Amino acid sequence: MRPSPHSARGTRGLLGALLTALTALAALLTTAPAAHADTAICEAFGSTTIQGRYVVQNNRWGTSEAQCITATDSGFRITQADGSVPTNGAPKSYPSVFNGCHYTNCSPGTSLPARLSSISSAPTGITYSYVSNAVYDAAYDIWLDSTPRTDGVNQTEIMIWFNKVGSVQPVGSQVGTATVAGRSWQVWSGDNGSNDVLSFVAPSAITNWNFDVMDFAREAVARGLAQNGWYLTSVQAGFEPWQNGTGLAVTSFSSTVNTGGGDPGGPGGSTACTVAYTTNVWQGGFTSDVTVTNTGSTPVNGWKLAFTLPAGQRITSAWGANVTPSSGAVTASNLSYNAQIPAGGKATFGFQGTYGGAFAKPAGFSLNGAACTTA
């Protein structure tokens, strides 16, 4: 209905309120981060990049049947996995996400290949989502070679089986048990005709974990399957399906490599930092305030702080940084106004979230790939 002259004053008030609301909405749309469009991949060896630092690959090599995956901002999920292969042979494929180089496909900004003797730590984190109507394993694939090669098959493959469903087993035979990175494993060793394979099989399913890849690399060296002068070429995580596989997903993944005196493989290049992590916790919810101190002698120009939220925690809002994804292995990235941390200086940010079960703090932090001490 068209307003009468007597309602003009009220109309101007309504228009003013509407203009204010539209201005606020425009500001929100301008400052909000752009949404990431999921990418579907059905080509046998098709791939894409996520977070500007990892490669997601379909990697279908053991069957001619269709397999499709969808890369998300934090990992991938299998959306189609036709056909099956005998469980006493090789799997159909290895859809995965990785840091490093795989058959000349290198992830952006990677510091791999890197000599084992130069790596102080290689922290990684993963969150898996499983299904029951398939035969598969969920596993890391860690590749070692005597040369810094970025193509072809490496000499030693380390597999870490987080979960397996069905009558499948690693290459070779079980040679014992071991405790590595604080967990107990069945240890398998064998040769697939192209390379040595050393496998660690969890006795029960692991859905999420953050650990140091170097603990497993050192175990390979101790067993004579690698040498300290060899190179770590890639860190991969995904699934090996034999039957079906639709619905399997990696919902978060992180991987960094810290070298003793070199570039840790991230912006800024700092290798000295301390993190203070304080929380306010109530039933079902919490806030966290994070202070990152640059304890190095040079400024950090652009920073990313990586850490893994304990299971059951989810971020609902954040301030002072862009924090993605909302759960699992997350990365907090600087905003334009706090991108530089001078030597001895600090950057702060925080977030609010929800949790289920017992509340816990992250086990560790890394700044631009370098492990930080906690205050």
Residue frames relative to the residue before (quaternion, step in Angstrom):
aa qw qx qy qz dx dy dz
M 1.0000 0.0000 0.0000 0.0000 0.00 0.00 0.00
R 0.4371 -0.6920 0.5113 0.2620 3.58 -0.95 0.93
P 0.4361 -0.7180 0.4671 0.2760 3.68 -0.77 0.96
S 0.4593 -0.6524 0.5270 0.2927 3.60 -1.20 0.65
P 0.6662 -0.4897 0.3568 0.4347 3.64 -1.20 0.30
H 0.6308 0.5579 -0.3443 0.4150 3.58 1.08 -0.66
S 0.7120 0.4301 -0.2628 0.4889 3.63 1.20 -0.41
A 0.3383 0.7786 -0.4811 0.2190 3.61 1.25 0.18
R 0.6425 0.5358 -0.3370 0.4319 3.59 0.97 -0.85
G 0.6678 0.4847 -0.2961 0.4812 3.56 0.97 -0.86
T 0.6248 0.5444 -0.3396 0.4449 3.57 1.06 -0.75
R 0.6416 0.5103 -0.3318 0.4668 3.59 0.97 -0.85
G 0.6379 0.5256 -0.3369 0.4509 3.58 1.02 -0.73
L 0.6577 0.5027 -0.3088 0.4684 3.55 1.00 -0.85
L 0.6471 0.5137 -0.3209 0.4631 3.56 1.01 -0.82
G 0.6368 0.5260 -0.3346 0.4537 3.58 1.00 -0.74
A 0.6564 0.5005 -0.3112 0.4709 3.57 0.97 -0.84
L 0.6453 0.5177 -0.3226 0.4599 3.56 1.01 -0.83
L 0.6451 0.5229 -0.3205 0.4558 3.58 0.98 -0.85
T 0.6374 0.5241 -0.3233 0.4632 3.58 1.00 -0.81
A 0.6629 0.5073 -0.3053 0.4583 3.57 0.96 -0.90
L 0.6609 0.5036 -0.3111 0.4613 3.57 0.97 -0.85
T 0.6214 0.5370 -0.3394 0.4586 3.59 1.06 -0.74
A 0.6583 0.5030 -0.3053 0.4696 3.58 0.96 -0.88
L 0.6485 0.5154 -0.3185 0.4609 3.57 1.00 -0.83
A 0.6414 0.5233 -0.3269 0.4560 3.59 0.99 -0.82
A 0.6441 0.5139 -0.3241 0.4648 3.57 1.00 -0.82
L 0.6422 0.5258 -0.3228 0.4548 3.57 0.99 -0.83
L 0.6796 0.4875 -0.2950 0.4620 3.56 0.91 -0.92
T 0.6383 0.5356 -0.3292 0.4444 3.59 1.10 -0.65
T 0.7598 0.3913 -0.2065 0.4764 3.56 0.95 -0.90
A 0.5573 0.6150 -0.4072 0.3812 3.61 1.14 -0.39
P 0.5038 -0.6508 0.4661 0.3249 3.62 -0.98 0.78
A 0.5500 -0.6220 0.4456 0.3346 3.54 -1.08 0.72
A 0.4767 -0.6651 0.4918 0.2973 3.57 -1.00 0.80
H 0.3782 -0.7127 0.5461 0.2256 3.54 -1.11 0.72
A 0.3022 -0.7553 0.5546 0.1750 3.56 -0.73 1.06
D 0.4397 -0.6864 0.5093 0.2757 3.58 -0.79 1.00
T 0.2574 -0.7782 0.5623 0.1092 3.56 -1.09 0.81
A 0.2523 -0.7668 0.5753 0.1321 3.59 -0.73 1.10
I 0.0521 -0.7889 0.6122 -0.0088 3.57 -0.96 0.95
C 0.0146 -0.8082 0.5882 -0.0246 3.57 -0.72 1.11
E 0.4939 0.6409 -0.4425 0.3866 3.61 1.23 -0.20
A 0.6326 -0.5855 0.3478 0.3688 3.58 -0.98 0.87
F 0.8113 0.1419 -0.0563 0.5643 3.58 0.87 -0.94
G 0.2723 0.7858 -0.5070 0.2267 3.57 1.18 0.59
S 0.0177 -0.8009 0.5984 -0.0150 3.57 -1.16 0.62
T 0.0690 -0.7553 0.6472 0.0767 3.53 -1.36 0.21
T 0.4171 -0.6865 0.5232 0.2846 3.58 -1.26 0.12
I 0.1295 -0.7640 0.6264 0.0849 3.55 -1.23 0.60
Q 0.8398 0.1652 -0.1636 0.4906 3.55 -1.23 0.67
G 0.5407 -0.6481 0.3898 0.3684 3.59 1.23 0.28
R 0.7640 0.3671 -0.1950 0.4935 3.61 1.22 0.23
Y 0.7538 0.3103 -0.2060 0.5414 3.64 1.18 -0.24
V 0.3183 -0.7130 0.5894 0.2071 3.55 -1.28 0.47
V 0.1661 -0.7317 0.6524 0.1072 3.55 -1.08 0.85
Q 0.0368 -0.8216 0.5683 -0.0265 3.59 -0.74 1.06
N 0.4751 -0.6635 0.5047 0.2818 3.56 -1.13 0.76
N 0.0075 -0.8835 0.4684 0.0031 3.58 1.08 -0.88
R 0.2604 0.7448 -0.5590 0.2551 3.59 0.72 1.13
W 0.0885 0.8377 -0.5255 0.1196 3.57 -0.39 1.24
G 0.7186 0.4750 -0.2522 0.4408 3.62 1.17 -0.40
T 0.7671 0.2180 -0.1459 0.5855 3.59 1.28 0.15
S 0.4016 -0.6893 0.5415 0.2651 3.55 -1.26 0.40
E 0.4870 0.6638 -0.4314 0.3689 3.58 1.29 -0.04
A 0.6246 -0.5829 0.3773 0.3576 3.57 -1.17 0.57
Q 0.0523 0.7440 -0.6660 0.0161 3.51 -1.21 0.72
C 0.0156 -0.7920 0.6099 -0.0228 3.56 -0.89 0.98
I 0.0913 -0.7663 0.6336 0.0546 3.54 -1.15 0.71
T 0.2367 -0.7335 0.6114 0.1790 3.54 -1.29 0.33
A 0.2809 -0.7555 0.5732 0.1476 3.55 -0.68 1.14
T 0.1605 -0.7704 0.6126 0.0737 3.56 -0.91 0.97
D 0.6970 -0.4589 0.3254 0.4446 3.58 -1.25 0.01
S 0.7840 0.3232 -0.1614 0.5047 3.59 1.14 -0.53
G 0.8094 -0.0540 0.0463 0.5830 3.63 1.23 -0.06
F 0.4234 -0.6717 0.5167 0.3203 3.58 -0.87 -0.97
R 0.1521 -0.7512 0.6275 0.1375 3.53 -1.35 0.19
I 0.4334 -0.6704 0.5362 0.2744 3.57 -1.16 0.64
T 0.1630 -0.8228 0.5417 0.0544 3.58 -0.66 1.12
Q 0.7791 0.0466 -0.0470 0.6233 3.60 1.25 -0.31
A 0.0821 0.7933 -0.5953 0.0974 3.58 -0.87 0.96
D 0.0305 -0.8487 0.5275 -0.0218 3.56 0.42 1.25
G 0.7871 0.3748 -0.2495 0.4216 3.53 -1.32 0.34
S 0.1520 -0.7645 0.6188 0.0974 3.52 -1.38 0.14
V 0.1880 -0.7529 0.6199 0.1161 3.55 -1.28 0.44
P 0.6429 -0.5357 0.3612 0.4113 3.63 -1.14 0.48
T 0.4744 -0.7061 0.4540 0.2651 3.56 -0.95 0.88
N 0.6359 0.5085 -0.3494 0.4636 3.61 1.21 -0.12
G 0.6766 0.4289 -0.2959 0.5202 3.57 1.27 0.29
A 0.7596 -0.3552 0.2753 0.4702 3.55 -1.27 -0.43
P 0.5488 -0.6160 0.4429 0.3511 3.63 -1.15 0.48
K 0.6669 -0.5078 0.3723 0.3984 3.55 -1.35 0.09
S 0.8130 -0.0652 0.1569 0.5569 3.55 0.93 -0.88
Y 0.1944 -0.7451 0.6104 0.1856 3.52 -1.36 -0.16
P 0.0518 -0.7903 0.6106 0.0033 3.62 0.27 1.19
S 0.1214 0.8241 -0.5248 0.1753 3.54 -0.68 1.08
V 0.2999 -0.6846 0.6270 0.2197 3.51 -1.44 0.11
F 0.0187 0.8491 -0.5254 0.0507 3.59 -0.85 0.84
N 0.2693 -0.6718 0.6651 0.1836 3.45 -1.51 0.36
G 0.6715 0.4616 -0.3516 0.4609 3.59 -0.72 1.04
C 0.5883 -0.5741 0.4450 0.3553 3.55 -1.19 -0.61
H 0.0001 0.7824 -0.6211 0.0459 3.54 -0.96 0.98
Y 0.8250 -0.1708 0.0694 0.5342 3.59 -0.45 1.24
T 0.7410 -0.4297 0.1646 0.4891 3.57 0.81 1.22
N 0.5927 0.5376 -0.3783 0.4654 3.63 1.25 -0.04
C 0.0208 -0.8292 0.5571 -0.0416 3.58 -0.24 1.28
S 0.4764 -0.6746 0.4852 0.2873 3.56 -0.97 0.84
P 0.6030 -0.6000 0.3770 0.3665 3.62 -1.04 0.73
G 0.8659 0.1309 -0.1026 0.4717 3.55 -0.98 0.91
T 0.3671 0.7563 -0.4846 0.2415 3.61 1.19 0.19
S 0.3461 -0.7183 0.5621 0.2199 3.56 -1.20 0.58
L 0.5574 0.5838 -0.3879 0.4450 3.56 1.30 0.22
P 0.4848 -0.1391 -0.8635 0.0037 1.55 -2.17 1.28
A 0.0661 -0.7714 0.6319 0.0353 3.57 -1.22 0.62
R 0.5116 -0.6504 0.4652 0.3142 3.57 -0.98 0.87
L 0.5559 -0.6395 0.4168 0.3291 3.58 -0.88 0.95
S 0.6731 0.5196 -0.3039 0.4297 3.58 0.91 -0.89
S 0.6815 0.4783 -0.2893 0.4723 3.60 1.23 -0.37
I 0.6154 0.5664 -0.3412 0.4290 3.60 1.26 -0.27
S 0.2732 -0.7688 0.5580 0.1516 3.56 -0.70 1.10
S 0.7717 -0.1440 0.0947 0.6121 3.59 1.11 -0.69
A 0.1295 -0.7705 0.6195 0.0764 3.54 -1.26 0.48
P 0.0581 -0.8461 0.5293 0.0230 3.60 0.45 1.19
T 0.0221 0.7792 -0.6255 0.0347 3.53 -1.11 0.78
G 0.0866 -0.7872 0.6086 0.0489 3.55 -1.23 0.51
I 0.0661 -0.8057 0.5881 -0.0250 3.55 -1.10 0.76
T 0.0320 -0.7393 0.6684 0.0755 3.53 -1.27 0.52
Y 0.1601 -0.7994 0.5771 0.0471 3.57 -0.73 1.15
S 0.1499 -0.7293 0.6549 0.1297 3.54 -1.32 0.48
Y 0.1946 -0.8381 0.5072 0.0484 3.57 -0.58 1.20
V 0.1984 -0.7190 0.6443 0.1687 3.54 -1.39 0.23
S 0.4192 -0.7224 0.4976 0.2342 3.57 -1.25 0.39
N 0.6698 0.5143 -0.3000 0.4438 3.61 1.19 -0.38
A 0.6402 0.4655 -0.3422 0.5063 3.57 0.93 0.89
V 0.3149 -0.6865 0.6119 0.2347 3.54 -1.36 0.27
Y 0.2616 0.7735 -0.5143 0.2622 3.58 -0.47 1.19
D 0.2018 -0.6909 0.6451 0.2565 3.47 -1.42 -0.15
A 0.2702 -0.7011 0.6309 0.1932 3.55 -1.28 0.49
A 0.1514 0.8411 -0.4865 0.1813 3.56 -0.38 1.17
Y 0.4127 -0.6148 0.6096 0.2830 3.46 -1.41 0.45
D 0.1441 -0.7407 0.6497 0.0916 3.54 -1.25 0.63
I 0.0196 -0.8087 0.5861 -0.0472 3.59 -0.45 1.21
W 0.1663 -0.8370 0.5201 0.0356 3.56 -0.59 1.19
L 0.0762 -0.7875 0.6116 -0.0039 3.55 -1.00 1.01
D 0.0278 0.7962 -0.6033 0.0367 3.56 -1.06 0.76
S 0.5559 -0.6215 0.4439 0.3281 3.57 -1.20 0.55
T 0.7339 0.2977 -0.1966 0.5780 3.58 1.30 -0.24
P 0.5277 -0.6412 0.4433 0.3374 3.63 -1.13 0.46
R 0.1356 0.8486 -0.5008 0.1032 3.55 0.86 0.94
T 0.2196 -0.7745 0.5831 0.1093 3.52 -1.15 0.70
D 0.7161 0.3657 -0.2471 0.5407 3.58 1.28 0.25
G 0.8194 0.3176 -0.1920 0.4368 3.55 -1.25 0.38
V 0.7118 -0.4577 0.3514 0.4005 3.51 -1.43 -0.16
N 0.3438 -0.7248 0.5622 0.2010 3.57 -0.97 0.89
Q 0.6454 -0.5741 0.3587 0.3538 3.55 -1.28 0.32
T 0.8066 0.1130 -0.0515 0.5780 3.60 1.01 -0.74
E 0.1508 -0.7721 0.6160 0.0406 3.51 -0.98 1.01
I 0.1379 -0.7637 0.6269 0.0681 3.55 -0.86 1.03
M 0.0744 -0.7889 0.6092 0.0311 3.58 -0.77 1.04
I 0.1193 -0.7633 0.6322 0.0586 3.56 -1.04 0.88
W 0.1792 -0.8128 0.5499 0.0693 3.56 -0.29 1.30
F 0.2357 -0.7825 0.5668 0.1043 3.56 -0.54 1.23
N 0.7950 -0.0379 0.0651 0.6019 3.57 1.12 -0.66
K 0.0081 0.7715 -0.6351 -0.0372 3.56 -1.25 0.45
V 0.1070 -0.7681 0.6303 0.0367 3.53 -1.12 0.82
G 0.7613 0.3044 -0.2508 0.5147 3.57 -0.75 1.06
S 0.6387 -0.5546 0.3947 0.3587 3.56 -1.37 0.16
V 0.3533 0.7055 -0.5312 0.3087 3.58 0.54 1.20
Q 0.0602 -0.7908 0.6090 0.0108 3.54 -1.20 0.57
P 0.6135 -0.5682 0.3956 0.3797 3.58 -1.21 0.41
V 0.6696 -0.4596 0.3991 0.4256 3.53 -1.39 0.11
G 0.7952 0.3055 -0.2305 0.4703 3.59 -1.06 0.78
S 0.5288 -0.6048 0.4819 0.3498 3.54 -1.05 -0.79
Q 0.5829 -0.5787 0.4294 0.3754 3.53 -1.25 0.41
V 0.1624 -0.8127 0.5575 0.0485 3.56 -0.85 1.06
G 0.7873 -0.2261 0.1292 0.5588 3.57 1.26 0.17
T 0.4391 -0.6329 0.5454 0.3304 3.53 -1.29 -0.52
A 0.0361 -0.7904 0.6114 0.0136 3.54 -1.26 0.38
T 0.3100 -0.6921 0.6106 0.2282 3.52 -1.31 0.40
V 0.0666 0.7893 -0.6001 0.1118 3.55 -0.59 1.22
A 0.8394 0.0449 -0.0785 0.5360 3.58 -0.92 0.97
G 0.7129 -0.4920 0.2508 0.4322 3.56 1.05 0.81
R 0.6875 0.4275 -0.2864 0.5125 3.61 1.26 0.13
S 0.4373 -0.6725 0.5320 0.2712 3.54 -1.26 0.50
W 0.0488 -0.8094 0.5846 -0.0276 3.58 -1.01 0.89
Q 0.3878 -0.5926 0.6322 0.3141 3.48 -1.39 0.34
V 0.2050 -0.7889 0.5695 0.1061 3.58 -0.92 0.88
W 0.0785 -0.7862 0.6130 -0.0014 3.56 -0.84 1.08
S 0.0441 -0.7959 0.6037 0.0141 3.55 -1.10 0.68
G 0.2313 0.7719 -0.5664 0.1731 3.57 -1.02 0.80
D 0.3720 -0.6828 0.5822 0.2375 3.52 -1.39 -0.23
N 0.2687 -0.7966 0.5223 0.1431 3.58 -0.72 1.02
G 0.6562 -0.5085 0.3034 0.4678 3.57 1.28 0.21
S 0.7512 0.3118 -0.1903 0.5498 3.57 1.27 -0.35
N 0.8044 -0.0300 0.0611 0.5902 3.57 1.08 -0.69
D 0.5626 -0.5552 0.4821 0.3779 3.55 -1.32 0.27
V 0.1312 -0.7838 0.6043 0.0572 3.57 -1.10 0.76
L 0.0486 -0.7640 0.6434 -0.0024 3.55 -0.82 1.07
S 0.0542 -0.8375 0.5428 -0.0318 3.59 -0.49 1.22
F 0.1578 -0.7505 0.6372 0.0759 3.53 -1.17 0.80
V 0.1116 -0.8251 0.5538 0.0021 3.57 -0.53 1.23
A 0.3812 -0.7256 0.5303 0.2167 3.57 -0.73 1.09
P 0.4771 -0.6855 0.4637 0.2958 3.63 -0.91 0.80
S 0.7746 0.0657 -0.0718 0.6249 3.61 1.22 -0.33
A 0.6805 -0.5428 0.3132 0.3797 3.55 -1.18 0.60
I 0.1673 -0.7366 0.6491 0.0903 3.54 -1.14 0.84
T 0.2245 -0.8044 0.5362 0.1221 3.59 -0.66 1.05
N 0.8014 -0.0370 0.0075 0.5969 3.60 1.13 -0.50
W 0.1178 0.7836 -0.5967 0.1264 3.55 -1.07 0.75
N 0.1168 -0.7397 0.6508 0.1255 3.54 -1.22 0.55
F 0.0737 0.8061 -0.5719 0.1331 3.58 -0.85 1.02
D 0.4970 -0.6320 0.5061 0.3122 3.55 -1.36 0.06
V 0.4420 -0.7092 0.4913 0.2456 3.58 -0.62 1.16
M 0.6188 0.5854 -0.3482 0.3914 3.60 1.04 -0.72
D 0.5500 0.5934 -0.4118 0.4193 3.62 1.13 -0.42
F 0.6994 0.4418 -0.2648 0.4955 3.59 1.02 -0.79
A 0.6118 0.5373 -0.3514 0.4621 3.60 1.08 -0.65
R 0.6563 0.4984 -0.3129 0.4722 3.60 0.97 -0.80
E 0.6092 0.5371 -0.3512 0.4659 3.59 1.11 -0.62
A 0.6315 0.5173 -0.3285 0.4751 3.60 1.05 -0.73
V 0.6342 0.5142 -0.3261 0.4765 3.59 1.02 -0.78
A 0.6655 0.5118 -0.3048 0.4498 3.58 0.91 -0.92
R 0.7145 0.4260 -0.2497 0.4956 3.61 1.11 -0.59
G 0.5658 -0.6555 0.3559 0.3514 3.57 1.28 0.28
L 0.5435 0.6318 -0.3946 0.3869 3.60 1.24 0.32
A 0.7646 0.1099 -0.1133 0.6248 3.59 1.30 0.15
Q 0.2702 -0.7367 0.5921 0.1838 3.54 -1.33 0.13
N 0.6375 -0.5588 0.3676 0.3824 3.56 -1.18 0.53
G 0.6518 0.5129 -0.3114 0.4638 3.57 1.20 -0.46
W 0.5169 0.6314 -0.4180 0.3993 3.59 1.28 -0.04
Y 0.4507 -0.6973 0.5080 0.2294 3.55 -1.37 0.15
L 0.3333 -0.6575 0.6343 0.2330 3.51 -1.23 0.66
T 0.1515 -0.8398 0.5184 0.0547 3.59 -0.58 1.12
S 0.8112 -0.0937 0.0434 0.5756 3.62 1.07 -0.52
V 0.2017 -0.7234 0.6497 0.1183 3.50 -1.35 0.55
Q 0.0106 0.8288 -0.5531 0.0844 3.58 -0.40 1.27
A 0.0457 -0.7882 0.6132 0.0256 3.56 -1.17 0.58
G 0.3097 0.7512 -0.5366 0.2278 3.56 -0.87 0.95
F 0.5740 -0.5811 0.4613 0.3465 3.54 -1.16 -0.70
E 0.1846 -0.7229 0.6502 0.1435 3.54 -1.28 0.56
P 0.0694 -0.8210 0.5661 0.0278 3.63 -0.19 1.19
W 0.2379 -0.7307 0.6213 0.1533 3.56 -1.18 0.71
Q 0.7878 0.0524 -0.0006 0.6137 3.57 1.07 -0.83
N 0.8334 0.0212 -0.0767 0.5470 3.56 -0.87 1.09
G 0.1080 0.8105 -0.5730 0.0556 3.62 -1.02 -0.76
T 0.4504 0.6942 -0.4544 0.3298 3.58 1.26 -0.15
G 0.7585 0.3544 -0.2804 0.4696 3.55 -0.88 0.99
L 0.5269 0.6053 -0.4233 0.4205 3.59 1.21 -0.31
A 0.0298 0.8274 -0.5573 0.0622 3.58 -0.95 0.82
V 0.2461 -0.6589 0.6823 0.1995 3.49 -1.35 0.53
T 0.1739 -0.8330 0.5199 0.0744 3.58 -0.42 1.20
S 0.7881 -0.0123 -0.0563 0.6129 3.60 1.25 -0.15
F 0.0213 0.7874 -0.6140 0.0517 3.56 -1.13 0.73
S 0.0663 0.7685 -0.6357 0.0300 3.54 -1.10 0.76
S 0.0641 0.7842 -0.6149 0.0533 3.56 -1.14 0.65
T 0.0732 0.7663 -0.6354 0.0609 3.55 -0.91 0.98
V 0.2123 -0.7613 0.6016 0.1157 3.56 -1.24 0.48
N 0.1494 -0.8042 0.5738 0.0409 3.55 -0.62 1.18
T 0.1466 -0.7905 0.5910 0.0656 3.56 -0.67 1.11
G 0.6857 -0.5566 0.2974 0.3627 3.54 -1.09 0.80
G 0.8327 0.0379 0.0005 0.5524 3.59 0.78 -0.94
G 0.6341 0.5752 -0.3153 0.4094 3.55 1.24 0.10
D 0.7453 -0.3825 0.3174 0.4443 3.45 -1.36 -0.33
P 0.3541 -0.7620 0.4976 0.2153 3.62 -0.67 1.01
G 0.5822 -0.6360 0.3647 0.3514 3.57 1.19 0.13
G 0.6971 0.3933 -0.3057 0.5157 3.57 0.99 0.75
P 0.6779 -0.4938 0.3351 0.4293 3.59 -1.19 0.26
G 0.7526 0.3884 -0.2830 0.4502 3.54 -1.08 0.69
G 0.1893 -0.8516 0.4722 0.1263 3.58 0.99 -0.79
S 0.4182 0.7104 -0.4830 0.2952 3.61 1.15 0.24
T 0.1618 -0.7956 0.5764 0.0930 3.60 -1.04 0.72
A 0.6979 0.4053 -0.2714 0.5244 3.63 1.22 0.31
C 0.2328 0.7763 -0.5458 0.2129 3.56 -0.60 1.13
T 0.1503 -0.7464 0.6399 0.1042 3.51 -1.33 0.45
V 0.1573 -0.7882 0.5911 0.0681 3.57 -1.00 0.85
A 0.1375 -0.7430 0.6505 0.0765 3.54 -0.99 0.98
Y 0.0607 -0.8110 0.5805 -0.0416 3.58 -0.67 1.16
T 0.0380 0.8110 -0.5794 0.0722 3.56 -0.33 1.26
T 0.1567 -0.8168 0.5542 0.0347 3.56 -1.02 0.83
N 0.1618 -0.7047 0.6757 0.1437 3.49 -1.39 0.38
V 0.0610 -0.8464 0.5270 -0.0451 3.57 -0.38 1.28
W 0.0218 0.7550 -0.6553 0.0065 3.54 -1.11 0.82
Q 0.7266 -0.4341 0.2785 0.4539 3.58 -1.22 0.19
G 0.8569 0.0883 -0.1039 0.4971 3.56 -0.58 1.21
G 0.8033 0.2212 -0.1233 0.5390 3.62 1.19 -0.17
F 0.0228 -0.7982 0.6019 0.0014 3.56 -1.26 0.32
T 0.1747 -0.7082 0.6566 0.1919 3.51 -1.43 0.16
S 0.1557 -0.7682 0.6155 0.0825 3.55 -1.19 0.63
D 0.1290 -0.7546 0.6398 0.0679 3.55 -1.02 0.91
V 0.1117 -0.8224 0.5578 -0.0079 3.54 -0.67 1.18
T 0.0684 -0.7776 0.6248 0.0176 3.57 -0.90 0.99
V 0.1381 -0.7856 0.6019 0.0393 3.56 -0.72 1.15
T 0.1096 -0.8004 0.5884 0.0327 3.58 -0.69 1.10
N 0.3116 -0.7273 0.5844 0.1798 3.57 -0.88 1.00
T 0.0958 -0.8241 0.5580 0.0184 3.60 -0.27 1.25
G 0.4944 0.6491 -0.4310 0.3852 3.58 1.28 0.24
S 0.5863 -0.6056 0.4276 0.3265 3.57 -1.34 0.05
T 0.7200 0.3554 -0.2375 0.5466 3.60 1.28 -0.04
P 0.5570 -0.6215 0.4220 0.3542 3.61 -1.10 0.57
V 0.3568 -0.6803 0.5951 0.2363 3.53 -1.30 0.48
N 0.1120 -0.8025 0.5853 0.0309 3.58 -0.65 1.11
G 0.7877 0.0311 -0.0833 0.6096 3.56 0.06 1.32
W 0.0665 0.8343 -0.5407 0.0849 3.59 -0.59 1.07
K 0.1006 -0.7369 0.6662 0.0560 3.48 -1.36 0.60
L 0.1312 -0.7827 0.6061 0.0524 3.56 -0.73 1.08
A 0.1335 -0.8100 0.5699 0.0363 3.58 -0.59 1.18
F 0.1722 0.7530 -0.6236 0.1200 3.56 -1.07 0.81
T 0.3653 -0.7256 0.5434 0.2116 3.56 -1.26 0.37
L 0.3480 -0.7291 0.5523 0.2058 3.56 -0.74 1.07
P 0.5205 -0.6281 0.4667 0.3418 3.61 -0.93 0.77
A 0.6595 -0.5236 0.3680 0.3944 3.56 -1.22 0.57
G 0.7710 0.3445 -0.2742 0.4601 3.56 -1.02 0.88
Q 0.6451 0.5060 -0.3276 0.4695 3.59 1.24 -0.22
R 0.0018 0.7901 -0.6122 0.0320 3.56 -1.08 0.80
I 0.3736 -0.7299 0.5356 0.2023 3.57 -0.90 1.00
T 0.1941 -0.7970 0.5646 0.0919 3.57 -0.92 0.95
S 0.7890 -0.0507 0.0261 0.6118 3.61 1.17 -0.48
A 0.1039 -0.7953 0.5958 0.0411 3.58 -1.19 0.53
W 0.1127 -0.7698 0.6238 0.0745 3.56 -1.27 0.43
G 0.7877 0.3273 -0.2468 0.4599 3.56 -1.12 0.69
A 0.7871 0.0752 -0.0463 0.6105 3.60 1.29 -0.06
N 0.4054 -0.6278 0.5883 0.3087 3.53 -1.34 0.28
V 0.0616 -0.8157 0.5750 -0.0160 3.59 -0.57 1.16
T 0.1654 0.7812 -0.5808 0.1584 3.59 -0.58 1.19
P 0.5846 -0.2420 -0.7742 0.0175 1.57 -2.06 1.44
S 0.7138 -0.4777 0.3073 0.4097 3.60 -1.24 -0.21
S 0.7930 0.1419 -0.0891 0.5857 3.61 1.22 -0.19
G 0.7307 0.4121 -0.3024 0.4525 3.55 -1.31 0.21
A 0.7769 -0.2428 0.2350 0.5313 3.56 -1.03 -0.88
V 0.0131 -0.8342 0.5487 -0.0539 3.59 -0.33 1.25
T 0.2026 -0.7513 0.6146 0.1298 3.54 -1.33 0.36
A 0.1968 -0.7512 0.6217 0.1027 3.56 -0.94 1.00
S 0.1046 -0.8097 0.5773 0.0137 3.59 -0.67 1.14
N 0.5879 -0.6185 0.4030 0.3307 3.55 -1.07 0.81
L 0.3774 -0.6462 0.6013 0.2801 3.53 -1.35 0.32
S 0.7135 -0.4670 0.2852 0.4377 3.60 -1.21 0.21
Y 0.7123 0.4871 -0.2767 0.4228 3.59 0.96 -0.80
N 0.7797 0.2936 -0.1700 0.5263 3.64 1.16 -0.42
A 0.2594 0.8126 -0.4899 0.1799 3.57 1.16 0.60
Q 0.7473 0.3621 -0.2192 0.5123 3.61 1.04 -0.63
I 0.0948 -0.7429 0.6606 0.0522 3.52 -1.07 0.90
P 0.2920 -0.7750 0.5269 0.1910 3.65 -0.33 1.13
A 0.6574 -0.4746 0.3886 0.4378 3.57 -1.25 0.32
G 0.8076 0.1833 -0.1749 0.5326 3.56 -0.68 1.10
G 0.5960 0.5988 -0.3479 0.4064 3.58 1.29 -0.13
K 0.3548 -0.7393 0.5442 0.1771 3.54 -1.35 0.14
A 0.1220 -0.7262 0.6667 0.1152 3.52 -1.37 0.42
T 0.1237 -0.8052 0.5777 0.0506 3.57 -0.99 0.80
F 0.0950 0.7556 -0.6469 0.0410 3.52 -1.25 0.59
G 0.1130 -0.8035 0.5797 0.0746 3.55 -1.24 0.12
F 0.1009 -0.7870 0.6043 0.0723 3.53 -1.32 0.12
Q 0.2983 -0.7117 0.6052 0.1957 3.51 -1.35 0.38
G 0.0389 0.8257 -0.5603 0.0529 3.55 -1.07 0.70
T 0.4097 -0.6572 0.5666 0.2814 3.49 -1.41 -0.09
Y 0.0591 -0.7968 0.5994 0.0480 3.57 -1.22 0.35
G 0.1994 -0.7422 0.6229 0.1463 3.50 -1.36 0.34
G 0.7573 0.3228 -0.2533 0.5081 3.58 -1.07 0.64
A 0.7533 -0.3379 0.2798 0.4900 3.55 -1.20 -0.60
F 0.4053 -0.7176 0.5114 0.2435 3.59 -0.93 0.86
A 0.0382 0.7815 -0.6214 0.0401 3.57 -1.07 0.79
K 0.4443 -0.6698 0.5273 0.2755 3.55 -1.29 0.38
P 0.6289 -0.5146 0.4002 0.4237 3.63 -1.18 0.35
A 0.5183 -0.6748 0.4415 0.2847 3.56 -1.09 0.76
G 0.8177 -0.0753 0.0812 0.5648 3.61 1.06 -0.58
F 0.2463 -0.7583 0.5915 0.1201 3.53 -1.35 0.34
S 0.0636 -0.7716 0.6286 0.0745 3.57 -1.22 0.50
L 0.2451 -0.7657 0.5854 0.1046 3.54 -0.98 1.00
N 0.8264 -0.1082 0.0187 0.5522 3.58 -0.54 1.22
G 0.7541 -0.3973 0.1926 0.4861 3.55 1.05 0.87
A 0.6649 0.4895 -0.3121 0.4699 3.61 1.21 -0.23
A 0.4794 -0.6851 0.4701 0.2825 3.57 -0.83 1.00
C 0.2443 -0.7733 0.5724 0.1208 3.58 -0.98 0.92
T 0.4173 -0.6291 0.5734 0.3183 3.54 -1.26 0.38
T 0.3538 -0.7245 0.5471 0.2249 3.59 -1.20 0.45
A 0.4120 -0.7250 0.5060 0.2206 3.52 -0.99 0.94
